[in-house]
Amino acid sequence: MKSSINYSSPAYNIITRVVIICVILIFAVSCEDLLEEKSYSKLTSANFYKDADAAVAAVNACYRTLCGWGTLGYHGHKMIELASDISDGTNEAIFYAEAKYDASSESVRFGWIGWYTTIHNCNAVQERIGDIEMDENLKNRIYGEAKFLRAWSNFQLVQLYGDIPLRSESAKTPDLISIPRTPVSKVYDLIVEDLKFAEENLWDEYTGNDKGRVNVAAAKTLLAAVYLTMAGYPLNRGEEMYILARDKAKEVIDQRGGLPVPAGELSDYSALFKLDYQSKYHKEKLFFINHANVQDQGTPLTHLYAATNDYGPSTSAAFWHTVDFYNSFEPNDDRAKTGFQHLYTSDDGSKTYFWPDTTGNNGVIPGINVPPPAGATLGLHPFSTKYDDPSATTKTNSASPINVLRYAETLLIFAEAENEINGPTQAAFDAINGVRTRAKIPDLQLVMNNQNDQAEFRNKVLMERAHEFYGEHKRRFDLIRTGRFIETMNAAGRPVTSVHLLFPIPLEEILGNKAINQENQNPGW
């Protein structure tokens, strides 16, 4: 991605750049190809917000800023997913896994820009659509979408950077650009406020071109995830928040009838990551970031996780998962069978590779239960298939969607919170087993020998989340909120300290924001 903006200039205000980007993006065509927009000409902020079509187009632009490289499509992925104990890769991945970044590192800067761009656009929507004469239910839904996306963006930022400038207004004037860092607790207050509004005003279901918008279940599940995080580090509010997390997750479970996924052909784990229409809009998916098979509107994760160059000449596999993580799956876990590349060929087709070693498995490749072809070679790494997209011929045109919230997470939030409140009750076991059943592994009671051990259940549900959501931006945050980050990372050979619980505030923000200086930087940076 090239830009004419001088990103290397330390005097250039990072938030000013965001405003420039937003002026473009607020009128951009969303890479959510399901969200169609009306065409306008001679647009200004004064004449754009005139009718319902304009209001919808404006909130579509909030979705648009989540696509591509700025947040989870690349830079945010490196910060959240790669900086954990279960991810591995080439130098690009290890750079984040081993905490070699600093305040001027690329993803530290562009992740900040990406989420604040979305926040700016969400603020603009909320400030501008109030006077539009339109259906009130639709208007409130648009408010709800903007508040949800702002809450989610703030949730990512506060977990990554700690105290952040809390921008509840669009940066229309210089005094709204330079604002100080807000304490974490106050950031969470706004996140909760936004999500409570969203759950009251979003719609339950969408049809046609509106499919893919965030709904009530998404707002409730995100709110439950926020409460779960507030229960642990750094706020450590404990039981109060566990109760709120459990009860909010229970609302969604009751609404969904207690089932992890719809019965039938979409009930297998692999259906969550295919690109056909039914899989893309799978009912388990509560919030996902869509991409388009169009140049510069896709994600490079397809290429970065690819085992071979089958996707085109620019492929360079850089990300994979650790062997220890792969080996941590229980026998016959469908998430290991369908989520990793077990049989593949070299770039030129001359060699065949298989994974993992078949020793002790009757000579067949675990996961697909077939013997390796004659002359096949043991592969080097466990390559994930979650971002596969055969149509992606370049690094920037993969249509692979990025799952953010799934119903499986609702169940696991309930299980974790219920265990923290009451120990491993039958309700907690039922919730976690709703996820394990789809993975085709035994109920947890059998694994735990029917022992009601709260600490053991706590360990099991954390590992269940790792097995269910690897590659989906959960593991780092799970380790931090449960107080296990430093110990777990060091055990995995990742030399981190308390300094690395937070990323540094980007250098350009410190140099350009008059309300922040180096003394306000996160400790150790």
Number of C-alpha atoms within 10 A of each C-alpha: 5 4 6 5 10 9 15 9 10 15 14 17 20 25 22 17 15 22 20 12 16 24 15 10 20 25 22 17 19 27 26 24 16 15 21 16 19 9 10 10 6 6 10 10 11 8 11 19 21 16 14 17 15 21 24 21 23 30 25 30 26 29 24 26 26 25 26 27 24 22 24 26 23 20 20 25 20 25 25 22 25 28 25 27 25 23 22 26 20 13 12 13 20 20 17 23 28 21 19 12 17 17 19 15 14 13 24 23 23 19 25 25 22 24 25 25 29 28 29 25 31 31 21 23 28 23 13 16 23 14 10 15 11 15 10 10 12 16 20 20 22 26 25 28 31 28 27 29 26 27 27 22 22 24 22 18 21 20 22 24 19 23 22 20 21 19 20 15 16 20 20 11 8 9 10 13 23 20 16 17 17 15 14 17 15 13 22 20 10 18 23 20 14 23 28 17 18 29 25 14 21 24 20 11 13 12 8 8 12 14 14 23 22 28 23 20 28 27 32 25 30 30 27 31 25 21 25 29 26 21 23 19 19 17 13 16 15 18 16 14 21 27 20 20 29 27 18 23 28 22 15 22 20 10 11 16 8 14 17 25 21 13 9 7 8 16 16 17 20 16 16 21 21 19 18 10 8 13 16 20 16 20 16 21 21 26 22 19 22 26 26 22 20 14 14 19 21 26 31 23 27 30 28 22 24 24 31 20 18 20 22 16 12 12 22 17 18 19 28 24 21 17 15 12 16 17 12 12 18 16 14 15 19 20 23 24 20 20 23 21 23 26 21 17 18 13 16 9 11 7 12 18 20 23 21 22 16 17 10 8 11 11 13 17 20 22 21 12 13 13 15 20 12 7 9 15 16 16 19 12 21 26 26 22 21 25 24 22 22 14 15 25 20 21 21 23 22 29 25 28 25 23 21 19 23 23 24 23 25 30 26 26 29 32 28 27 28 24 25 20 17 10 18 24 14 13 13 24 21 19 24 27 22 18 24 21 15 17 22 17 18 15 16 19 16 9 12 13 8 9 13 15 12 17 12 13 24 19 11 17 20 17 17 17 19 21 21 20 19 20 27 17 23 18 25 23 21 21 20 19 20 17 16 13 23 20 14 17 21 14 11 15 11 19 15 18 14 10 14 21 23 18 22 23 25 23 21 20 25 22 17 19 20 14 16 18 14 12 9 13 19 18 13 10 14
